[in-house]
Amino acid sequence: MLNIKDEKGIALVLALILMLVLSVLAVAMVFLGTSETKFLVKERLSDSALYIADGGVEYGINELQQSPLYRGTTAQFIGNVGEFSVNVSTQGQPANHYEITSTGFVPDATNPRETRTVTSVVNIVAGTPSFAVGAKEGITVASNVTIKGDLRSDGQIVLGSNVYIEPSSAGASDGSIYTSTGMASGVDITGNLYMQPGREIKSRGPTNASQGADTAATGIYDESRIKSGNPLIVEGDTSGDTAPIGSFSSVDFTALDAMEQVTYSEFTVITASEFDLLSKVHKFEQGVRFDSNVEIVGEGTIWVSGGSGHDYGLELASNVHGPEIPDEPGKYYPVDANLIVSGGDWETDIMINSNVAINGLISGTTQIDANSNVEINGVIESGGTINVDANVTIEWGELSFQVPLTGSPQTTIVMSWQEL
């Protein structure tokens, strides 16, 4: 016989069990929601700390671009989100390489809820002047010379016979000639000139129209000697293309003097068969001469900061070269060196004699001479004049051993990145 009271009791028990299960599920859902919210908040704060740490690396890179002596920042706020601290070290790093360690804190370093730390090794490469040859007072180019890159001067540019002005590399837009002087024959083409299509020759001197023809009184003369390239000829130019070059040299001497160096207090003649640059700055306070047949190994900067009593502040005699090329007897690599003269009383700041090849910046304050059979990959600049003799090749290129420069944008190469 059916017992109604028993069924009512079972229903009550089942209802209680169901309510208990639902209560447990409700509590679990609340707990899960709270935990997930806390996890999401923690993840968001942690991500913010990582982004802030990355921002610290970028901040460190920007500071190093301003000064290679920068070594860190204790605390730097990013709005009201958080702050970072940066430490920069050069210990165990090659020249111009910096290890940047940055820690991001949220909301701040005093009471952080989350922190993340990253480290990055970067190579800060000094910018290279945009021209291959640049001189404040004038440039003279002899015959059978090839220049790959722009020529720029605040004075007259005289071009000899069979001069080739070409782009620095395939697809590059350089390979033009510019002078800011307003003098007659600011660009004086005395022999056959060969250029590439799409290039320019610009001068601030008198126009053909103002002088009635292409004469020695015009800013660019003699255009008939241009044998290829059909360059755009602009006289009376006032654009930024012919703006004065400005002060010389482009070297940041304060930063240069802070680099690891070897100092020579007297006029020095290098006669040894081998001279090791040791990846340093070699500072000659009274001038230097490298005798013929000296092999310069390694890479570095040769800097003359002063002196007098000699014809040349810095002289490379004939047949100065880099190491011998393996399996090619009698053939040598170029010298990986910057040649810089910033002071002294010399007839010529820098003399590069015949049969010399160099990768680097050649920078002087008064006059630079490059004799026959010289190859230069880099830049030549002078606060005075530059004289290029026959059978010389100059090709614009990045500097092999970096020297701190002013007025040129720097390039940063990230070598590594990791979170600690």
C-alpha positions in Angstrom: 0.0 0.0 0.0 1.4 3.5 -1.0 2.8 5.5 2.0 2.3 9.2 1.2 4.2 10.3 4.3 7.3 8.4 3.1 7.3 10.0 -0.3 7.0 13.4 1.2 10.0 12.7 3.3 12.1 11.5 0.3 11.1 14.6 -1.6 12.2 16.8 1.3 15.5 15.1 1.5 16.1 15.4 -2.3 15.2 19.1 -2.2 17.6 19.7 0.6 20.4 17.8 -1.3 19.6 19.8 -4.4 19.8 23.1 -2.5 23.1 22.0 -1.0 24.5 21.1 -4.4 23.3 24.4 -5.8 24.8 26.3 -2.8 28.1 24.5 -3.3 28.0 25.3 -7.0 27.2 28.9 -6.3 30.0 29.2 -3.8 32.4 27.5 -6.3 31.3 29.9 -9.1 31.8 32.9 -6.8 35.2 31.6 -5.8 36.2 30.7 -9.4 35.1 34.2 -10.5 37.1 35.9 -7.8 40.2 33.7 -8.5 39.9 34.3 -12.2 39.5 38.1 -11.7 42.6 38.1 -9.4 44.5 36.0 -12.0 43.5 38.4 -14.8 44.5 41.4 -12.7 47.8 39.8 -11.8 48.4 38.9 -15.5 47.5 42.5 -16.6 49.8 44.0 -14.0 52.6 41.6 -14.9 52.2 42.4 -18.6 52.3 46.1 -17.7 55.5 45.6 -15.8 57.1 43.8 -18.8 56.1 46.7 -21.1 57.5 49.2 -18.7 60.7 47.2 -18.5 60.9 47.3 -22.3 60.3 51.0 -22.2 63.3 51.3 -19.9 65.4 49.5 -22.5 64.2 52.0 -25.2 64.9 54.9 -22.8 68.5 53.5 -22.2 69.1 53.3 -26.0 67.9 56.9 -26.5 70.2 58.1 -23.7 73.2 56.1 -25.1 72.6 57.7 -28.5 72.9 61.1 -26.8 76.0 60.1 -24.8 78.0 56.8 -24.8 78.9 57.6 -21.1 75.3 57.1 -19.9 75.2 54.3 -17.3 71.7 54.2 -16.0 68.6 55.8 -14.4 67.5 55.0 -10.8 63.7 55.6 -11.3 61.7 57.0 -14.2 57.9 57.2 -14.0 55.7 56.3 -17.0 52.6 58.4 -16.5 50.7 57.0 -13.5 51.1 53.4 -14.6 54.5 52.5 -13.1 58.2 53.2 -13.2 61.4 51.6 -14.4 65.1 51.5 -13.4 67.9 51.1 -15.9 71.5 49.9 -15.5 74.0 50.0 -18.4 77.2 48.0 -18.4 80.1 47.6 -20.9 81.9 44.9 -18.9 82.8 42.0 -21.2 81.3 43.7 -24.2 83.1 44.6 -27.5 83.5 48.3 -28.4 80.3 50.2 -28.8 78.2 47.4 -27.3 76.1 48.0 -24.2 74.2 45.6 -21.9 71.0 47.3 -20.8 69.2 45.8 -17.8 65.8 47.3 -17.1 63.2 46.5 -14.4 59.6 47.5 -14.6 57.6 48.1 -11.4 53.8 48.4 -11.0 52.6 50.7 -9.6 56.1 51.9 -8.3 59.5 50.7 -7.1 58.7 51.4 -3.5 55.6 49.2 -3.2 55.5 47.0 -6.3 52.6 44.6 -6.9 54.4 43.2 -9.9 58.0 43.4 -11.3 59.6 42.2 -14.5 63.2 42.5 -15.6 64.7 42.3 -19.0 68.2 42.6 -20.4 69.3 43.5 -23.9 72.7 43.9 -25.5 72.7 46.6 -28.2 75.3 48.0 -30.6 75.2 51.8 -30.9 76.6 52.6 -34.3 77.6 56.2 -34.9 75.9 57.7 -37.9 78.1 58.3 -41.0 78.2 61.7 -42.8 76.0 61.5 -45.9 78.8 62.5 -48.4 81.8 60.5 -49.5 84.0 63.6 -49.9 83.2 66.9 -48.1 85.3 70.0 -47.6 84.6 73.4 -46.3 87.0 75.3 -48.5 87.3 73.2 -51.7 87.9 69.9 -53.4 90.4 69.2 -56.2 90.1 65.9 -58.0 92.8 64.7 -60.5 92.4 62.4 -63.4 91.3 58.7 -63.4 89.5 59.0 -60.1 86.3 57.2 -59.0 84.1 58.5 -56.2 81.1 56.5 -55.1 78.9 58.8 -53.2 78.2 62.6 -53.0 80.7 65.4 -53.2 79.9 68.4 -51.1 81.8 71.6 -50.5 81.4 75.2 -49.3 84.1 76.1 -51.8 85.1 75.3 -55.4 85.0 71.7 -56.7 87.6 71.2 -59.5 87.2 67.9 -61.5 90.0 66.6 -63.7 89.9 64.2 -66.6 88.1 60.9 -66.6 86.4 61.4 -63.2 83.6 58.9 -62.4 80.9 60.0 -59.9 78.8 56.9 -59.1 76.3 55.7 -56.4 77.8 54.2 -53.3 76.0 50.9 -54.0 73.4 49.5 -56.3 70.1 51.3 -55.8 71.6 54.1 -53.7 70.4 57.6 -54.5 73.8 59.4 -54.0 76.4 60.1 -56.6 75.8 63.8 -57.1 77.8 67.1 -56.7 76.9 70.1 -54.6 78.6 73.3 -53.7 77.2 76.2 -51.6 79.7 78.7 -53.0 78.2 81.5 -55.2 81.5 82.0 -57.0 82.0 81.6 -60.8 83.0 78.0 -61.8 81.9 76.8 -58.4 82.0 73.4 -60.1 84.8 73.5 -62.7 84.8 70.5 -65.0 88.2 70.5 -66.7 88.1 67.0 -68.2 85.7 64.2 -69.1 83.1 63.6 -66.4 81.0 60.4 -66.2 77.9 60.2 -64.0 74.9 58.0 -63.6 71.3 58.9 -64.7 69.1 60.7 -62.3 71.9 62.5 -60.5 72.5 66.3 -60.0 75.1 69.0 -60.1 74.0 72.0 -58.1 75.7 75.3 -57.4 74.7 78.7 -55.9 76.8 80.5 -58.5 75.6 82.5 -61.5 73.3 80.9 -64.0 73.9 80.4 -67.7 70.9 82.7 -68.5 72.4 85.5 -66.4 75.8 85.2 -68.2 74.4 84.6 -71.7 76.0 81.1 -72.0 77.9 78.3 -70.3 81.0 80.3 -69.6 83.7 80.4 -66.8 81.6 83.0 -65.2 78.7 80.6 -64.5 78.3 78.5 -61.4 78.9 75.2 -63.2 81.5 75.1 -66.0 82.1 73.3 -68.5 78.9 71.3 -68.9 79.9 70.0 -72.4 82.5 67.8 -70.7 79.8 65.7 -69.0 79.9 62.5 -71.1 77.3 60.3 -69.4 74.3 60.4 -67.0 72.7 63.6 -68.2 72.6 65.0 -64.7 70.2 67.8 -63.6 72.2 71.1 -63.8 71.0 73.8 -61.3 72.8 77.1 -60.9 71.6 79.8 -58.6 70.3 77.0 -56.3 69.1 78.1 -52.9 67.7 74.8 -51.7 68.9 72.7 -48.8 70.9 70.6 -51.3 73.5 73.4 -51.4 73.3 74.5 -47.8 76.7 75.1 -46.2 78.2 72.0 -44.7 78.8 73.7 -41.4 81.5 73.1 -38.8 84.2 70.5 -39.0 85.0 68.0 -37.9 81.9 65.8 -37.4 83.8 63.9 -34.6 82.5 64.3 -31.0 86.0 64.8 -29.4 84.7 64.7 -25.8 83.2 61.3 -26.3 86.3 60.2 -28.4 88.6 61.3 -25.5 86.6 59.1 -23.1 87.1 56.0 -25.1 89.8 53.5 -24.2 93.1 54.9 -25.5 96.9 54.8 -25.8 98.5 58.2 -25.5 101.8 59.3 -27.1 103.2 62.6 -25.8 105.9 63.2 -28.4 106.1 63.2 -32.2 106.2 59.5 -33.1 107.6 57.6 -36.1 106.3 54.1 -36.4 109.0 52.0 -38.0 108.1 48.5 -36.7 106.9 46.1 -39.3 103.6 45.6 -37.4 101.5 48.1 -35.4 98.5 46.7 -33.5 95.5 49.1 -33.1 94.1 46.9 -30.2 90.6 48.2 -30.8 91.5 51.5 -29.1 92.0 55.1 -29.8 95.7 56.0 -30.3 96.1 59.6 -29.4 99.2 61.3 -30.7 99.6 64.7 -29.0 102.5 65.9 -31.2 101.8 64.1 -34.5 102.7 60.7 -36.1 104.3 59.2 -39.2 103.9 55.6 -40.3 106.9 54.6 -42.4 106.6 52.6 -45.6 105.7 48.9 -45.5 104.2 49.0 -42.0 101.4 46.4 -41.5 98.6 47.8 -39.3 96.6 45.1 -37.7 93.4 45.1 -35.7 91.1 48.1 -35.8 91.0 51.4 -34.1 91.4 55.2 -34.4 94.6 57.2 -35.0 94.1 60.7 -33.6 96.5 63.6 -33.7 95.3 66.2 -31.2 98.1 68.8 -31.6 101.8 69.5 -32.4 104.0 71.4 -34.9 107.4 71.3 -36.5 106.6 68.8 -39.3 105.0 69.0 -42.7 102.2 66.5 -41.8 100.3 65.9 -38.6 99.5 62.4 -39.6 101.3 60.7 -42.5 100.9 57.2 -43.9 103.9 56.5 -46.2 103.7 54.3 -49.2 102.6 50.7 -48.9 101.1 50.9 -45.5 98.6 48.1 -45.4 96.5 45.7 -43.3 97.2 41.9 -42.8 98.1 39.8 -45.8 95.2 38.0 -47.4 95.5 34.2 -46.9 96.6 32.2 -49.9 97.2 35.4 -51.8 100.9 36.4 -51.3 101.6 40.1 -51.7 98.0 41.1 -51.4 96.7 42.8 -48.3 93.5 43.7 -46.5 92.8 47.5 -46.1 93.7 49.2 -42.8 90.7 49.3 -40.5 91.3 52.7 -39.0 89.9 56.2 -38.6 92.5 58.9 -39.3 91.7 62.1 -37.4 93.6 65.4 -36.9 91.9 67.9 -34.7 94.8 70.3 -33.8 98.3 71.4 -34.4 100.1 73.6 -36.9 100.8 71.6 -40.0 101.3 72.3 -43.7 98.9 69.4 -44.3 96.9 67.7 -41.7 96.8 64.2 -43.2 98.9 62.8 -46.0 98.1 59.4 -47.4 100.8 58.3 -49.8 100.6 55.9 -52.7 99.5 52.2 -52.5 97.4 52.5 -49.3 93.9 51.1 -48.7 91.8 52.3 -45.7 88.4 51.5 -44.3 87.3 54.4 -42.1 86.8 58.1 -41.5 89.5 60.5 -42.7 88.9 63.8 -40.9 91.1 66.9 -40.8 90.7 70.6 -39.9 92.8 72.2 -42.7 94.0 70.0 -45.6 94.0 66.4 -46.6 96.0 64.9 -49.5 95.5 61.4 -51.0 98.2 60.5 -53.4 98.0 58.0 -56.3 96.8 54.5 -56.0 94.8 55.0 -52.8 91.6 53.3 -52.0 89.3 54.6 -49.2 86.1 53.0 -48.1 84.3 55.4 -45.7 84.3 59.2 -45.7 86.8 62.0 -46.2 86.0 65.4 -44.6 88.0 68.5 -44.1 87.6 71.9 -42.5 89.9 73.2 -45.3 90.6 71.5 -48.6 90.8 68.0 -50.0 93.2 67.1 -52.8 92.7 63.7 -54.5 95.5 62.6 -56.8 95.3 60.3 -59.8 94.1 56.7 -59.7 92.2 57.1 -56.4 89.0 55.4 -55.5 86.8 56.7 -52.7 83.6 54.8 -51.8 81.1 55.9 -49.1 80.6 53.3 -46.5 79.8 52.6 -42.8 82.8 52.9 -40.6 84.6 49.7 -39.6 85.6 50.9 -36.2 83.1 53.3 -34.8 84.0 56.8 -33.8 81.5 59.1 -32.0 80.1 61.7 -34.4 77.9 64.7 -34.0 75.1 65.8 -36.3 74.5 62.4 -37.8 71.7 60.0 -36.7 72.9 56.9 -35.0 71.9 53.3 -35.7 71.0 50.8 -32.9 71.4 47.1 -33.6 69.8 44.8 -31.0 72.1 41.9 -30.5 70.1 40.0 -27.8 67.0 40.3 -25.6 65.9 38.1 -22.7 63.8 38.2 -19.6 65.7 37.5 -16.4 
